[in-house]
Amino acid sequence: MQDKPVVLVTEGGDPRPLAWLKERARVIEAKVDEPAYGEALGQAQALSVRTYTRVNDALLDRMPKLRVVGRGGVGLENIDVAACRARGVEVVYTPDANTLAVGDYVIGYILQLLRPWELFSDAAYTPAEFKRIRNTVRGRQLNELTIGILGMGRVGRRVGHLAANGFGMRVLYNDLLDVGGQLSFPARSVDKETLLGEADVLTIHVDMRPGNENLVGRDQLARMKPTSVVINTSRGEVLDAAALAEAIRSKKLFGAALDVFHPEPPGDDFPLLGLNNVLLTPHIAARTQTAMENMSWVVRDLMEVLEGRKPKYPAP
Protein backbone atom coordinates (compact mmCIF):
# COMPACT_ATOMS: atom_id res chain seq x y z
CA MET A 1 0.00 0.00 0.00
CA GLN A 2 2.86 2.40 0.81
CA ASP A 3 4.15 2.13 -2.77
CA LYS A 4 0.83 3.17 -4.25
CA PRO A 5 0.27 6.85 -5.12
CA VAL A 6 -2.05 8.81 -2.87
CA VAL A 7 -5.20 10.20 -4.51
CA LEU A 8 -7.46 12.65 -2.70
CA VAL A 9 -11.13 12.49 -3.80
CA THR A 10 -13.10 15.47 -2.53
CA GLU A 11 -16.58 15.06 -4.04
CA GLY A 12 -17.06 11.34 -4.26
CA GLY A 13 -17.28 9.09 -7.27
CA ASP A 14 -19.39 6.31 -8.70
CA PRO A 15 -18.73 2.82 -7.30
CA ARG A 16 -17.06 1.13 -10.28
CA PRO A 17 -14.52 3.87 -11.10
CA LEU A 18 -13.78 4.36 -7.41
CA ALA A 19 -13.22 0.63 -6.88
CA TRP A 20 -10.96 0.56 -9.96
CA LEU A 21 -8.93 3.43 -8.55
CA LYS A 22 -8.61 1.81 -5.13
CA GLU A 23 -6.95 -1.20 -6.73
CA ARG A 24 -4.22 1.07 -8.06
CA ALA A 25 -3.85 3.86 -5.51
CA ARG A 26 -4.30 4.73 -1.87
CA VAL A 27 -7.53 6.68 -1.99
CA ILE A 28 -8.50 9.24 0.63
CA GLU A 29 -12.12 10.37 0.37
CA ALA A 30 -12.67 13.65 2.20
CA LYS A 31 -14.80 16.74 1.69
CA VAL A 32 -13.13 20.12 1.99
CA ASP A 33 -14.73 20.78 5.40
CA GLU A 34 -13.57 17.49 6.93
CA PRO A 35 -10.37 17.10 9.02
CA ALA A 36 -9.10 14.29 6.80
CA TYR A 37 -9.03 16.71 3.86
CA GLY A 38 -6.46 19.01 5.41
CA GLU A 39 -4.39 16.07 6.58
CA ALA A 40 -4.32 14.58 3.07
CA LEU A 41 -3.19 17.69 1.20
CA GLY A 42 0.47 17.26 2.03
CA GLN A 43 0.46 13.61 0.91
CA ALA A 44 -1.66 13.60 -2.23
CA GLN A 45 -0.04 13.13 -5.62
CA ALA A 46 -3.40 13.34 -7.41
CA LEU A 47 -6.58 15.25 -6.72
CA SER A 48 -10.02 14.26 -8.05
CA VAL A 49 -12.72 16.95 -7.93
CA ARG A 50 -16.06 17.81 -9.46
CA THR A 51 -17.83 21.15 -9.23
CA TYR A 52 -17.29 22.81 -5.90
CA THR A 53 -13.63 22.20 -4.98
CA ARG A 54 -11.62 25.30 -5.92
CA VAL A 55 -8.16 24.46 -7.21
CA ASN A 56 -6.18 27.70 -7.03
CA ASP A 57 -2.81 28.98 -5.84
CA ALA A 58 -3.88 28.83 -2.20
CA LEU A 59 -4.72 25.13 -2.47
CA LEU A 60 -1.72 24.29 -4.64
CA ASP A 61 0.58 25.85 -2.02
CA ARG A 62 -0.64 23.19 0.40
CA MET A 63 -0.06 20.27 -2.00
CA PRO A 64 3.72 20.01 -2.63
CA LYS A 65 3.52 16.45 -3.99
CA LEU A 66 0.66 17.06 -6.40
CA ARG A 67 1.20 15.84 -9.98
CA VAL A 68 -2.28 15.81 -11.51
CA VAL A 69 -5.77 17.24 -10.97
CA GLY A 70 -8.79 15.47 -12.45
CA ARG A 71 -12.13 17.22 -12.94
CA GLY A 72 -15.03 14.80 -13.30
CA GLY A 73 -17.01 16.98 -15.68
CA VAL A 74 -16.86 19.26 -18.68
CA GLY A 75 -16.14 22.77 -17.40
CA LEU A 76 -12.87 23.81 -15.77
CA GLU A 77 -13.99 27.05 -14.13
CA ASN A 78 -13.14 25.80 -10.64
CA ILE A 79 -9.57 24.91 -11.63
CA ASP A 80 -6.82 27.44 -12.31
CA VAL A 81 -5.27 25.49 -15.14
CA ALA A 82 -2.47 28.02 -15.71
CA ALA A 83 -1.47 27.93 -12.04
CA CYS A 84 -1.39 24.13 -12.15
CA ARG A 85 0.71 24.03 -15.30
CA ALA A 86 3.13 26.63 -13.88
CA ARG A 87 3.87 24.15 -11.09
CA GLY A 88 4.16 21.17 -13.42
CA VAL A 89 0.76 19.80 -12.42
CA GLU A 90 -1.28 18.25 -15.24
CA VAL A 91 -5.03 18.84 -15.46
CA VAL A 92 -7.38 16.26 -16.98
CA TYR A 93 -11.16 16.20 -17.42
CA THR A 94 -14.07 14.37 -19.11
CA PRO A 95 -15.30 16.57 -21.97
CA ASP A 96 -17.56 13.96 -23.60
CA ALA A 97 -18.96 12.32 -20.46
CA ASN A 98 -22.38 13.95 -20.33
CA THR A 99 -22.98 15.07 -23.92
CA LEU A 100 -25.90 12.72 -24.55
CA ALA A 101 -27.51 13.32 -21.17
CA VAL A 102 -27.53 17.11 -21.47
CA GLY A 103 -28.63 17.02 -25.10
CA ASP A 104 -31.64 14.88 -24.19
CA TYR A 105 -32.51 17.23 -21.33
CA VAL A 106 -32.51 20.28 -23.56
CA ILE A 107 -34.99 18.63 -25.93
CA GLY A 108 -37.17 17.79 -22.93
CA TYR A 109 -37.10 21.43 -21.89
CA ILE A 110 -38.16 22.53 -25.37
CA LEU A 111 -41.11 20.14 -25.43
CA GLN A 112 -42.32 21.18 -21.98
CA LEU A 113 -42.10 24.88 -22.77
CA LEU A 114 -43.75 24.76 -26.20
CA ARG A 115 -46.17 21.84 -25.76
CA PRO A 116 -48.07 22.48 -22.48
CA TRP A 117 -48.74 19.12 -20.87
CA GLU A 118 -51.44 20.10 -18.35
CA LEU A 119 -50.63 17.06 -16.20
CA PHE A 120 -52.97 15.67 -13.58
CA SER A 121 -52.29 12.88 -11.08
CA ASP A 122 -53.91 13.31 -7.65
CA ALA A 123 -57.40 13.87 -9.06
CA ALA A 124 -59.05 13.87 -12.46
CA TYR A 125 -60.12 17.13 -14.04
CA THR A 126 -63.81 17.83 -13.89
CA PRO A 127 -65.51 17.15 -17.22
CA ALA A 128 -65.87 20.88 -17.83
CA GLU A 129 -62.19 21.57 -17.09
CA PHE A 130 -61.09 18.58 -19.17
CA LYS A 131 -62.98 19.93 -22.16
CA ARG A 132 -61.84 23.51 -21.55
CA ILE A 133 -58.19 22.49 -21.65
CA ARG A 134 -58.65 20.43 -24.82
CA ASN A 135 -60.49 23.28 -26.50
CA THR A 136 -58.09 26.07 -25.54
CA VAL A 137 -54.54 24.75 -25.09
CA ARG A 138 -52.48 24.88 -28.27
CA GLY A 139 -48.82 23.98 -28.49
CA ARG A 140 -46.27 24.60 -31.24
CA GLN A 141 -44.80 21.97 -33.55
CA LEU A 142 -41.02 21.80 -33.52
CA ASN A 143 -40.73 21.18 -37.25
CA GLU A 144 -42.10 24.69 -37.81
CA LEU A 145 -39.51 26.36 -35.58
CA THR A 146 -35.90 27.56 -35.68
CA ILE A 147 -33.47 26.62 -32.94
CA GLY A 148 -30.50 28.92 -32.35
CA ILE A 149 -27.50 27.27 -30.72
CA LEU A 150 -25.02 29.60 -29.04
CA GLY A 151 -21.87 27.51 -28.77
CA MET A 152 -21.57 24.52 -31.10
CA GLY A 153 -19.37 22.29 -28.97
CA ARG A 154 -20.14 18.68 -28.09
CA VAL A 155 -23.46 19.37 -26.36
CA GLY A 156 -24.49 22.02 -28.89
CA ARG A 157 -23.86 19.56 -31.72
CA ARG A 158 -25.88 16.87 -29.94
CA VAL A 159 -28.81 19.26 -29.52
CA GLY A 160 -28.55 20.30 -33.15
CA HIS A 161 -28.48 16.67 -34.29
CA LEU A 162 -31.64 15.84 -32.32
CA ALA A 163 -33.43 19.04 -33.32
CA ALA A 164 -32.73 18.69 -37.04
CA ASN A 165 -32.77 14.94 -37.59
CA GLY A 166 -35.34 14.05 -34.95
CA PHE A 167 -37.79 16.94 -35.14
CA GLY A 168 -37.11 18.66 -38.46
CA MET A 169 -36.19 21.98 -36.86
CA ARG A 170 -34.21 24.61 -38.75
CA VAL A 171 -30.83 24.97 -37.04
CA LEU A 172 -28.78 28.15 -36.79
CA TYR A 173 -25.63 28.44 -34.70
CA ASN A 174 -22.90 30.81 -33.61
CA ASP A 175 -19.48 29.67 -32.46
CA LEU A 176 -15.99 31.13 -32.14
CA LEU A 177 -14.61 28.24 -34.20
CA ASP A 178 -15.38 26.91 -37.66
CA VAL A 179 -17.13 23.65 -36.77
CA GLY A 180 -19.03 23.11 -40.02
CA GLY A 181 -17.01 20.02 -40.86
CA GLN A 182 -18.02 18.36 -37.58
CA LEU A 183 -21.79 18.55 -38.14
CA SER A 184 -23.96 15.54 -39.01
CA PHE A 185 -27.08 17.60 -39.71
CA PRO A 186 -28.09 20.64 -41.76
CA ALA A 187 -27.21 23.87 -39.95
CA ARG A 188 -26.14 27.39 -40.84
CA SER A 189 -23.49 29.49 -39.11
CA VAL A 190 -24.71 33.05 -38.50
CA ASP A 191 -23.68 36.12 -36.53
CA LYS A 192 -25.13 36.65 -33.08
CA GLU A 193 -27.65 39.27 -34.17
CA THR A 194 -29.13 36.92 -36.76
CA LEU A 195 -29.14 34.06 -34.29
CA LEU A 196 -31.03 36.10 -31.70
CA GLY A 197 -33.45 37.63 -34.17
CA GLU A 198 -34.48 34.39 -35.90
CA ALA A 199 -34.43 31.83 -33.08
CA ASP A 200 -37.70 30.52 -31.69
CA VAL A 201 -35.55 28.60 -29.22
CA LEU A 202 -32.20 29.97 -28.05
CA THR A 203 -30.14 27.33 -26.26
CA ILE A 204 -26.83 28.32 -24.66
CA HIS A 205 -23.82 25.97 -24.70
CA VAL A 206 -20.74 28.06 -23.93
CA ASP A 207 -18.09 27.83 -21.23
CA MET A 208 -17.32 30.43 -18.60
CA ARG A 209 -14.18 31.90 -20.18
CA PRO A 210 -13.26 35.54 -19.47
CA GLY A 211 -15.72 37.86 -21.20
CA ASN A 212 -18.65 35.43 -21.16
CA GLU A 213 -20.34 36.84 -18.07
CA ASN A 214 -23.82 38.05 -19.07
CA LEU A 215 -23.07 37.04 -22.64
CA VAL A 216 -26.84 36.97 -23.06
CA GLY A 217 -28.12 40.08 -21.31
CA ARG A 218 -30.68 42.82 -21.72
CA ASP A 219 -29.47 44.01 -25.13
CA GLN A 220 -29.32 40.49 -26.56
CA LEU A 221 -32.73 39.48 -25.21
CA ALA A 222 -34.27 42.63 -26.71
CA ARG A 223 -33.35 41.34 -30.18
CA MET A 224 -35.42 38.18 -29.77
CA LYS A 225 -39.03 37.56 -30.78
CA PRO A 226 -41.72 37.80 -28.08
CA THR A 227 -42.72 34.20 -28.87
CA SER A 228 -39.20 32.85 -28.24
CA VAL A 229 -37.81 30.86 -25.31
CA VAL A 230 -34.32 30.78 -23.79
CA ILE A 231 -32.64 27.65 -22.41
CA ASN A 232 -29.44 27.59 -20.38
CA THR A 233 -27.74 24.36 -19.32
CA SER A 234 -24.16 25.70 -19.57
CA ARG A 235 -23.13 28.11 -16.79
CA GLY A 236 -25.30 30.45 -14.76
CA GLU A 237 -22.96 33.40 -15.20
CA VAL A 238 -23.44 33.61 -18.97
CA LEU A 239 -27.12 34.62 -18.70
CA ASP A 240 -28.47 37.76 -17.01
CA ALA A 241 -31.33 36.23 -15.02
CA ALA A 242 -32.72 39.60 -13.91
CA ALA A 243 -32.92 40.86 -17.50
CA LEU A 244 -34.51 37.57 -18.56
CA ALA A 245 -37.17 37.83 -15.84
CA GLU A 246 -37.92 41.41 -16.86
CA ALA A 247 -38.32 40.38 -20.51
CA ILE A 248 -40.70 37.54 -19.63
CA ARG A 249 -42.81 39.62 -17.25
CA SER A 250 -43.16 42.36 -19.88
CA LYS A 251 -44.09 39.70 -22.49
CA LYS A 252 -41.06 40.47 -24.64
CA LEU A 253 -40.16 36.76 -24.36
CA PHE A 254 -42.44 33.76 -23.98
CA GLY A 255 -40.48 31.70 -21.46
CA ALA A 256 -37.25 30.11 -20.30
CA ALA A 257 -35.70 27.00 -18.78
CA LEU A 258 -32.60 27.11 -16.57
CA ASP A 259 -30.60 24.28 -15.03
CA VAL A 260 -27.65 26.45 -13.90
CA PHE A 261 -27.51 29.57 -11.75
CA HIS A 262 -25.30 32.31 -10.39
CA PRO A 263 -24.87 32.02 -7.50
CA GLU A 264 -25.57 28.32 -7.21
CA PRO A 265 -27.78 27.27 -5.59
CA PRO A 266 -30.02 30.32 -6.08
CA GLY A 267 -31.69 32.05 -3.14
CA ASP A 268 -35.30 32.96 -2.45
CA ASP A 269 -34.72 36.28 -4.21
CA PHE A 270 -33.90 34.65 -7.56
CA PRO A 271 -35.73 36.83 -10.12
CA LEU A 272 -37.25 34.01 -12.19
CA LEU A 273 -39.18 32.43 -9.33
CA GLY A 274 -42.95 32.47 -9.55
CA LEU A 275 -43.31 32.61 -13.34
CA ASN A 276 -45.57 29.95 -14.86
CA ASN A 277 -43.72 29.80 -18.18
CA VAL A 278 -40.28 29.27 -16.58
CA LEU A 279 -38.75 25.88 -15.77
CA LEU A 280 -36.06 25.81 -13.07
CA THR A 281 -34.16 22.61 -12.22
CA PRO A 282 -31.31 22.04 -9.72
CA HIS A 283 -28.35 21.49 -12.08
CA ILE A 284 -29.37 17.94 -13.00
CA ALA A 285 -29.20 17.94 -16.81
CA ALA A 286 -26.12 15.69 -16.68
CA ARG A 287 -27.46 13.47 -13.91
CA THR A 288 -28.07 10.17 -15.62
CA GLN A 289 -26.48 7.06 -14.16
CA THR A 290 -24.34 6.59 -17.26
CA ALA A 291 -23.16 10.20 -17.43
CA MET A 292 -22.26 10.30 -13.75
CA GLU A 293 -20.21 7.13 -14.09
CA ASN A 294 -18.56 8.50 -17.24
CA MET A 295 -17.47 11.59 -15.31
CA SER A 296 -16.10 9.46 -12.49
CA TRP A 297 -13.87 7.65 -14.98
CA VAL A 298 -11.62 10.71 -14.95
CA VAL A 299 -9.61 8.46 -12.62
CA ARG A 300 -8.28 6.63 -15.68
CA ASP A 301 -6.44 9.75 -16.82
CA LEU A 302 -5.28 10.42 -13.27
CA MET A 303 -3.54 7.07 -13.28
CA GLU A 304 -2.18 7.61 -16.80
CA VAL A 305 -0.35 10.70 -15.57
CA LEU A 306 0.78 9.10 -12.30
CA GLU A 307 2.21 6.16 -14.24
CA GLY A 308 4.07 8.38 -16.69
CA ARG A 309 1.80 8.13 -19.72
CA LYS A 310 -0.06 10.77 -21.72
CA PRO A 311 -3.69 11.28 -20.67
CA LYS A 312 -6.52 10.94 -23.17
CA TYR A 313 -8.17 14.21 -22.17
CA PRO A 314 -5.70 16.87 -20.96
CA ALA A 315 -7.22 20.26 -20.30
CA PRO A 316 -6.93 22.66 -23.24
Secondary structure as GFF3:
##gff-version 3
##sequence-region A 1 316
A	DSSP	beta_strand	6	9	.	.	.	ID=ss1
A	DSSP	alpha_helix	15	22	.	.	.	ID=ss2
A	DSSP	beta_strand	26	29	.	.	.	ID=ss3
A	DSSP	alpha_helix	35	41	.	.	.	ID=ss4
A	DSSP	beta_strand	46	49	.	.	.	ID=ss5
A	DSSP	alpha_helix	57	60	.	.	.	ID=ss6
A	DSSP	beta_strand	68	71	.	.	.	ID=ss7
A	DSSP	alpha_helix	81	86	.	.	.	ID=ss8
A	DSSP	beta_strand	90	93	.	.	.	ID=ss9
A	DSSP	alpha_helix	99	114	.	.	.	ID=ss10
A	DSSP	alpha_helix	127	136	.	.	.	ID=ss11
A	DSSP	three_ten_helix	142	144	.	.	.	ID=ss12
A	DSSP	beta_strand	146	150	.	.	.	ID=ss13
A	DSSP	alpha_helix	154	161	.	.	.	ID=ss14
A	DSSP	pi_helix	162	166	.	.	.	ID=ss15
A	DSSP	alpha_helix	167	167	.	.	.	ID=ss16
A	DSSP	beta_strand	170	174	.	.	.	ID=ss17
A	DSSP	three_ten_helix	180	182	.	.	.	ID=ss18
A	DSSP	beta_strand	188	189	.	.	.	ID=ss19
A	DSSP	alpha_helix	192	198	.	.	.	ID=ss20
A	DSSP	beta_strand	201	204	.	.	.	ID=ss21
A	DSSP	alpha_helix	218	221	.	.	.	ID=ss22
A	DSSP	beta_strand	229	232	.	.	.	ID=ss23
A	DSSP	three_ten_helix	236	238	.	.	.	ID=ss24
A	DSSP	alpha_helix	241	249	.	.	.	ID=ss25
A	DSSP	beta_strand	255	258	.	.	.	ID=ss26
A	DSSP	beta_strand	278	280	.	.	.	ID=ss27
A	DSSP	alpha_helix	289	296	.	.	.	ID=ss28
A	DSSP	alpha_helix	298	306	.	.	.	ID=ss29
###
